[in-house]
Amino acid sequence: MAAEDWIERAQGLNPAEATSQGISALILAIFGIAITISEAFSDGLARVLGVMADFRDFVAAFFQSPITILNETADFTAFSLTQGDWAFFGPGTWAVGVASIVFGFYVWTVLDPDIPIIDNLLPWR
């Protein structure tokens, strides 16, 4: 707004009315600034709380997902002990699986096959 607009708006007002309007404008500006600051603060707080909620969900999933996996593997183990392809091992099915992994690792170590990619990745081979 140009200075002329202010002067034109003030024409016909006595000094008390002009001062009252000036003070009202100042009060409205202060409240406008306070509202803007509180809105920015609440937006920032909402973002922080959103990040914290996402972190909470991540931690909950981190601890609950293994429980689901353990339940599924326990069910499959019970099935394999009673009706599965490896049921003839009975309760030793899990031990046979672990022993086969250990035996495979032992054979790999004893034979020490030359695989160029693996030898380049693992310097101690």
PLY file of the C-alpha trace (Angstrom):
ply
format ascii 1.0
element vertex 125
property float x
property float y
property float z
element edge 124
property int vertex1
property int vertex2
end_header
0.00 0.00 0.00
1.18 3.43 -0.76
1.43 6.15 1.85
-1.52 7.95 0.27
-3.85 5.07 1.12
-3.02 5.40 4.81
-3.58 9.09 4.70
-6.88 8.71 2.86
-8.06 6.13 5.36
-7.17 8.40 8.25
-9.10 11.37 6.87
-12.17 12.21 8.86
-10.96 10.42 12.03
-10.08 12.17 15.20
-6.70 11.38 16.83
-8.29 9.02 19.40
-9.92 6.87 16.73
-6.72 6.79 14.62
-4.70 5.76 17.69
-7.28 3.09 18.53
-7.06 1.62 15.03
-3.24 1.71 15.14
-3.15 -0.11 18.48
-5.73 -2.64 17.22
-3.58 -3.30 14.16
-0.51 -3.78 16.36
-2.36 -6.23 18.62
-3.66 -8.16 15.59
-0.13 -8.33 14.14
1.27 -9.67 17.45
-1.44 -12.34 17.65
-0.85 -13.23 13.99
2.85 -13.75 14.71
2.03 -15.85 17.79
-0.38 -18.01 15.77
2.21 -18.50 13.03
4.89 -19.49 15.56
2.55 -21.91 17.38
1.49 -23.46 14.06
5.13 -23.98 13.05
5.88 -25.50 16.46
2.89 -27.85 16.29
3.84 -28.93 12.74
7.38 -29.69 13.90
6.07 -31.54 16.94
3.73 -33.57 14.73
6.66 -34.56 12.50
8.77 -35.57 15.50
5.91 -37.63 16.93
5.41 -39.23 13.50
9.06 -40.26 13.38
8.84 -41.63 16.90
5.72 -43.62 15.98
7.52 -45.05 12.94
10.46 -46.02 15.17
8.07 -47.68 17.63
6.49 -49.66 14.80
9.95 -50.69 13.57
11.00 -51.90 17.02
7.72 -53.77 17.47
8.13 -55.47 14.10
11.78 -56.23 14.90
10.80 -58.17 18.02
7.54 -59.68 16.78
8.72 -60.95 13.38
11.11 -63.53 14.87
8.27 -64.83 17.01
6.25 -65.46 13.85
9.21 -67.18 12.22
9.82 -69.34 15.30
6.15 -70.34 15.44
6.16 -71.31 11.77
9.40 -73.30 12.09
8.12 -75.02 15.22
4.98 -76.04 13.34
7.04 -77.31 10.40
9.39 -79.17 12.75
6.44 -80.85 14.43
5.08 -81.79 11.00
8.43 -83.14 9.81
8.82 -85.22 12.98
5.47 -86.91 12.49
4.57 -86.90 8.78
7.26 -85.14 6.75
9.86 -86.54 4.37
12.43 -86.82 7.15
10.07 -88.23 9.79
12.01 -91.50 9.97
14.72 -89.66 11.98
12.11 -88.87 14.63
13.24 -86.42 17.30
16.75 -86.50 15.83
15.63 -84.68 12.66
16.97 -81.32 13.86
20.23 -82.90 15.04
20.64 -84.60 11.66
20.17 -81.24 9.93
22.81 -79.58 12.12
25.18 -82.51 11.69
24.81 -82.35 7.90
25.75 -78.65 7.94
28.78 -79.34 10.13
29.81 -82.26 7.91
29.44 -80.13 4.77
31.62 -77.41 6.27
34.21 -80.00 7.33
34.33 -81.52 3.84
34.66 -78.05 2.32
37.56 -77.27 4.66
39.35 -80.59 4.05
38.99 -80.54 0.26
39.85 -76.83 0.04
38.65 -76.42 -3.56
40.22 -73.68 -5.65
37.47 -71.24 -6.55
39.04 -68.02 -7.85
36.16 -65.73 -6.87
36.01 -67.11 -3.32
39.81 -67.03 -3.01
39.82 -63.37 -4.02
37.06 -62.47 -1.57
38.51 -64.42 1.36
42.21 -63.59 1.70
42.88 -66.27 4.34
42.02 -69.11 1.90
0 1
1 2
2 3
3 4
4 5
5 6
6 7
7 8
8 9
9 10
10 11
11 12
12 13
13 14
14 15
15 16
16 17
17 18
18 19
19 20
20 21
21 22
22 23
23 24
24 25
25 26
26 27
27 28
28 29
29 30
30 31
31 32
32 33
33 34
34 35
35 36
36 37
37 38
38 39
39 40
40 41
41 42
42 43
43 44
44 45
45 46
46 47
47 48
48 49
49 50
50 51
51 52
52 53
53 54
54 55
55 56
56 57
57 58
58 59
59 60
60 61
61 62
62 63
63 64
64 65
65 66
66 67
67 68
68 69
69 70
70 71
71 72
72 73
73 74
74 75
75 76
76 77
77 78
78 79
79 80
80 81
81 82
82 83
83 84
84 85
85 86
86 87
87 88
88 89
89 90
90 91
91 92
92 93
93 94
94 95
95 96
96 97
97 98
98 99
99 100
100 101
101 102
102 103
103 104
104 105
105 106
106 107
107 108
108 109
109 110
110 111
111 112
112 113
113 114
114 115
115 116
116 117
117 118
118 119
119 120
120 121
121 122
122 123
123 124
